Amino acid sequence: MKVAGIRRVLHLALVSVPLFLASVTAALLLATGADDDDIGFAIDSAERHLRTIKLERESLELSLTAYGEVRAAQSTVLKAEVMGKVIDINPALESGYPLSKGEVLVRIEDWEYRQQLAQARENLAHARLTLAEEEARKAQAEEDLASLPEEMQTALAFRKPQMQLAQARVASALAEVELARQNLERTQVLAPYDGFVTRRLVSLGDYLSQGDEILEIYQGERLLIDTALSKFQVSQLNHMAQAVDGESPRERSGSLPGLQVTVEDDWGSDLYRYEVNDILFGAKLHPQSRQQPVTLTLEQPEKAGQRQLLPGSSVTTLFAMGRLKDVFRLSKSTLSDFQPGLFADAETSAGSWLDLPVLNQQEEVVEQRLRVVYQTQTDLYLRPNNAMQTMNLVLNSPELKNNSIEHLSHLAAGQEKAAGREVSHVF
């Protein structure tokens, strides 16, 4: 019985003491007249309800990525200029095969064209013989008619029509010989320039008609890359240029003098880079994609060990505007979480100014004016109006109801601050 009694006394003591302490605490707080924020500060004085983030100046490479396809600046489809059977093909004539100008690529059966050339030459010889005979007759006629009256010395008497006909037959025979010679040469398909084979379109034994495609080749020294940029990407390039040189996009002439483009070709574990020589922005948007076409020009590398780019390859194009130096990077998500009114109440486009609360060396919350020099979809890049290298940005806590500079300073220093200049805050 005594044990049970002791247990009841202990139980009442454990329940009563916390209730008593809570009542005393509430009475004291009511007696001092503390408001909600002061209560929060008293309970959480160690954190002081202030959250700060330390920002340091950094540099950013301004660039964007697009994708493109390689094509040759000069390409040719070689076609049959004469009819005949394919009797010989260079065995190495496959895609990527390097060509030398004048190299024999395909041979077409030529015996018929040799006969045509021989016949044409025989006809030329006969025409020349006929012309020589007519020249002799003309000379004899001139001698015979010299003593006759002038009215008898007619063109017909001097055999001028016969001479003209003989001369025309010689000219025609010469043309036939030249045509037969060219047709015989055309039975050998030659490389018109140094380059590479894209694809072979015939096989040994195929019978070709005039105009049939034989080979597709391209000149390998100069290549084009077709890519396109969205309206957003074009806008980003202009803002990058503005961030680097400080010139407003509205003031630009349309050129981007600082722009450098690199082409990257990925072959498994190997990545090859190529420098672009020329950039051409299309004059109008693509009708389906509504993107702006961009054509890049580059020369094939001469460096040993550098892989040659192939037409039809898909490549990555890197548009680099330069380095943005000495800026503070601030995540938009950070501001959205702790200062939800920022993007609704303040202008954050490039060139605008923001007044943000920062904690100075004296543990005071003061306003810092920063210029938005560049922004991405996730971050703001800010530059202050002074030479400060680090910045402790005050992020007001979501549970705070009073987020004025004065109140934040009170939380930081533990006392009310003197009234400062009136400004429009973004938080």
C-alpha positions, 0 to 999 in steps of 0.5 A: 500500500505504501508503494502504491501511494508513493507511485501516485505522488510521483505521477502527480509531480511529473504532470504538475511541474511542466504545467506549472512552468508553462503557466509561469512562462506564458504569464511572463510573456503576457506581462512583457507584451511581446508580439508574435515575432518577438516570441519567435525571436526569443524561442529561436534566438540562436538562429535569429531568424536570419538566413544568409548565403555567401556569394563570391565573385566568379567568372562565367564562360558565355556559350550555348550549344546547338546541333548541326549536320556536315555537308560539303561546300562542293559536291558532284554526282558523276554521270555517264556521258556515253553508253556502255558496259562497266568493265573496270572499277577501282577496287578501293572506290568506296565511301571515304576513299581519297581521290586525286584529280585526273585519277581513273575511277571507272572504265566503260567498254570502248571498242565501239567508240574506237571504231567511231573515231577510226571511221571519223578520221577516215572520213576526214582524210577523204574530205581533205582529199576531196578539198585538195582535188577541188583546189587543183581544179579551181587553180586550173580553171583560173588559169584557163579563164584568164584569157577569156572575156570578163563576162565569162569569168563567173563564180561557177566557172571558177568552181567556187561552189564546189570549193565551199562544199569541199571546205564544209565537208572537211569542217564537218569531218573535223567535228566528227573526229573531235566528237568521237575522240571525246566520246572515247575519252568519256569511257574513262570516268576521271576525278575532276578534283582532289576529294573523297568518295561519298558513295558508289552507285554502279557495279562491275558489269552494269550497262549504263545509259547516258546520264546514269549516276556513277559516283557521288564525290565531294571536295574535302578541303572546305565544309559547311555545317547547317544548324539552327538557333531558336528565338530564345538562343538568338536572344541569348547570344545578343544578351551575351554580347551585351554582358561582355561589351556592355552594349545594348542589343538595340544598339547593335548593328546585328553583327556579333564580333566576339562570337567564336564557334567550335564544332565537336565531333564525337567518335566513341571515346575520342572527341575532335574539335574544329575551328569555324572560319565563317558564320552566316546567319539566315535572313529569315526563319525556317517556315516549319521550325521557326528557327533561324538557320545558321551556316558555318564554314570550316577548312579540313584540318591539316594537322596530323592525327586530326580526323577528317570531318565527313559529310552527313555527320551529326556534330555539336556546335558551341557558340562562345561569346567570351568570359563574363568576369567578376560577377556574383551568381545567384540562383533564382530558386534560392530567391524564389524560396526565401523572397517569393515576391522578387520576380513579381515585384522587381525587374530582373532583365539584363541591365536592371538594378536590384536593391538586396539586403546584405550583412556587412562586417558590423553585422548590420543589414544594409542595402546593396545595389546590384546590376543584373548583367546576365541571366539564364533560366536558373541563375542571375549574374549580378555586379555591384556598384562597388569593389566588394569581393564577397557578399553575405546576402540575407535571405528572409525566412518564410516564417517572418511577417515583417521583412523590412530592413529595420526589422532584419537589422534588429534580428541581426544586431538584437536591437532596433536600427535608426531609420535609414533612407527610404528605398523600394525593396524587392523582398 
